[in-house]
Amino acid sequence: SSTLQYGTIFKDNLYLVNKVGGPVVVVDAFTLKEKARIAAKGGNDWRAFLGIDENTGLLSSSSGVYLVNLKNMTAYAKLIGADGQVGDMIKSGNYIFMHSATEGLLIYNASDYTLNRKIKGMTVGFAKTPNGKVWYAGAKYLYQTDPQTLAKDSVSLSFTTYASWGAWHAGSIAASTKDNVVYLLKTGSFGGGSEIYKYDGTVASLNAPFATNPDKQIFYGKGIGFDSKLNQVVIQTVQSGYGANYAINNLYFYDPAGVLKNTVAYDGYHFPSITVFHQ
């Protein structure tokens, strides 16, 4: 019953994170051969992994956030102040940003893992642009936070953003690795949706979708990523409907102008959660 829901590459290792009793598995990012794991057991309910340095990482879960010794893959301590379900995490500057189901945005000091502040109302996160700013959404706003001063700014959206706590997946937001540009999916309250928005620093860029999925193709899981090597936005979809529709999967590759450059179709009941890239 465990679900492989999150993956990320850190220092040439791919960390595969499972929900509902599953393990955390570390594999070589190039050969995919297993190197270590936190074994599956009842009570495990992991969400996401964040690498800090060669010795330490963080694992979020349905019951808070845990420090992990990367040398022996042991979760050995729980962060104070991050209670209940916590999902996405990102580090920028001297701070670690976390998404809490009950508290919204949690900002921790990276130097000693103490809680710096809480900000209510967060629904989707995170993305980090080349200038280091951290981006997230709440209700009908897209927010940015400066990782040096923690100063916050926002821009209005024409749609409401939704969190994914019921059947958690990583937030449907991504950033360019080349430019200070953010991409955000317009999803329904229970997922799905077909419109992609791009914010390039101008209000006008949010007036209309950057791109829209082909007919009957809806977002699934996180639904969006950015491929730095191709300099393209990658969208993952399934076909709308039920049953056999979930076996129809597509990846769409858009350039920064919103031009569809490539489509990769694949069959099977994969229920794709997240796309992971070698950067």
N, C-alpha and C positions, 0 to 999 in steps of 0.2 A: 504493500500500500504506500510505500515511500515514493516520492516524486523528485526526480532530478530537475531542479528549478533554477539553478544559478551557476554560472561559470565565469571565471576571470583568470587572466594570465598575470603572474607576478614572479619576476626574476626567473624566467624561463620554465616556470612550473604552471600547469593549469590546475586550478582548484575547482573541484566539482562538488557542489553543495546540495544536499538532499533534505527535503522536508519529511515529516511524519515517520520518525523512527529510523531514517536512513543515515548512511555514513557521510563523512566528508572525505573525498578521495583526491589525492595529489598525484598527478601524472606528469611525465615529461611533456612539455608543450609542443615538442616536435615529433617524438616517437609515440606518444600516448601510452607509454609503459608506466605502470603503477610504481610509485616510489614510497608512498606512505598513506596512512588513512587514520581517521577517527572512526572506530568501528560503529556499525549500526547497533542500536539498542532501543528498547522502548523508552520513551521519554525524550529522546532526541527530536527536535523540531527546528532545524536550522533554516536560515533565510539567505544571508549573503556573507561573503568573505572580503576583508580589506587587508592587504599586506601593508605593514608599517616599515619593517626593515628585515634583514636576513634572519633575525631571531624571533620576531614577534608579528602576529597578525591579530585581527579581530573577527569574531563570528557573531552575527546577529541571529536572533532566534525568536520563538514565540514567548520566551521568558527572559528577555533582556539581551545584553551583549557580553561576550566572554573574551578575555585575553587568551591567545593561543601561543604556546611554545612551538615554533616551526621546526625545531630540531628533533623533537620527539612526538609532534602532533598531539599535544595534550592541551585541552581547555582547562586552565588552572585558576581563573579568577573571574568574577563578574563585576562589571563596572557599576559603580554607585550612581544612581539617578536614572539609569536606563531600564525601566521596569516594563513588564508586559511585552507585547509584540513590537519588534524593531526590524525594519527591512533594510533599505538601501543605506550605504555608507560611502563617504568619499573624504579624502584628505587633501587639503590645500593650505599652503603656508604653514602656520603654527596651529592649525585647528583641524578637527575631525567633525564632519557633519553627518548626522544620522536622522533617519525618518522613523518616528515613533507613532504607533497607531493611536495612542491616547494623548500624547503631549505635543505632537507636531514635529517641528524641527528642534533637534538637540545639537548643541555645539559644545564640543569638548576641547580642552587644552591638550594638544598632542604631547606636550612635555611630560605630563604626569597623569593623564587620563582623568582629570577632574572636570566636572560639569561647569561650563562657563555660563550658558544661558539656555532658556527654552523659548520657543516662539510658536504659538498656536496657529492652526489653520493650514498647515502644509498638507498637500494632497499628492504631489508627484515630484520625485527627485531621483537622481541628481545628474547634472552635467557640469563639466568644467571646460571653459574656453582657454585658449592659449595665454590670455592675460592673467590666468589664475582664478578668475572670478567663478564662484559657484552659483549654479542656477537651479531653481526649483519652482513649482507652481503651487498655488493655493486658491481655491474657488475660481474667480475669473481674473486672476493676476499671474503674471510671470515675474518672478523675483530674481535679483542678483545680489550676492553678498561679496564684499571685498575681503579677501582672506588675510589681509594685514590689519585692517581697522575694524572689521565686522560691520561697516556701514552698509545699509541695505537700500535698494532702490527697486522700483517695480514699474510694470507697464500693463495696461488693461488688455484683456483678451475678449474676443467676441463670443466665447463659449465657456461653459463651466468644466473644470477639470475634476477628475474623480480618482480616488485612491483605489488600491486593489487588495484590501485586507481580507476580503471574504475568501478568495482563492489567490493568495499572494503571488505576484511576480514583480520583477524589477520595474521601476518607473519608466513610463513611455516618453522618455526625453533623451536627447543626444546632442552633442556639440561637435562642431568641426574641429579638427586638429590643426587646420591651416589658418582659419580666420576666426574672429570673435563672433561666431554665429551659432545660434541655438535652434534646434528642430524639436517640435512638440506635436504629439498626436492628439487629435480630437477623438476621444473615445466615448462610448456610452457609459452609463453608471455600472454596467456589468461587463465592460470590455467591448470589443468590436470597434466599429467606426471605420472610416475610409479617407479622412482628410488629414493632410500633413501641413503644419504651419512652420514658417521660418521667421526668426527674428534676427535682423541684421543690425539692430541699434536704432532703426527708424520705425516710428509708429505705422507708417504706410505699409511696411512689409507684412504686417499682420492683418491687413484689410481683406485679403483673400488667401485661400490655401496655396501653399507652395506647390503641392501636387495632390492628386486624388487617385486612389486605387482604381484599377479597371473594374468593370461591372461585376458585382457579386463577390468581390474580394474584400475581406474584412481583416483588421489587425488581430493578431493572436499573441498572447504573452506580452513581453516588453514591446515587441513589434517594430523596433527601430534601433539602428546602430549606425556608426560612421566608420567607413573603411578609409584609413589614412593613406594607404598605398594607392588606392584608386581615386581618392578624394571624392568619394561618393557616399550618398545616404543609402542605406540598405533597409528595405522594408520587408517584414515577414507577414504572410497572410495565410488564411484558410478560406475556403468558400463558404459563404453565408448559408445557413440552414442547419440541418442536423444529420446524424447518421453518416452516410457515405460522403457527404460534403466535407467532413473533417479529414478525409483522406486526400483531398485536393489542396496541395500546398504550393506557394509561389514565393520566390525572392525577387524583389524589384530593386534595381540599381538606378538611382537618380544622380545626375551631376548637380553642382551648386546652383545652376540656373533652373532646375526643375525638369530637365529633359530626361526622359526614360532611356537609359543607355543599354540595359540588358534585363532579361527575365530568365530566371531559372525555375523550372517546374519540377516537382518531385512528388511521388505518390506514397501513401501510407499514413497510418494513424500515429503521427509523431508528436502532435500537440506542441509545437516549437515554443520554447519559453524565452530564449535569449540567444543572440548571435555574438560570438566571441571572435576577436580579430587579433592577429599578430600585427602590432603597430610598428 
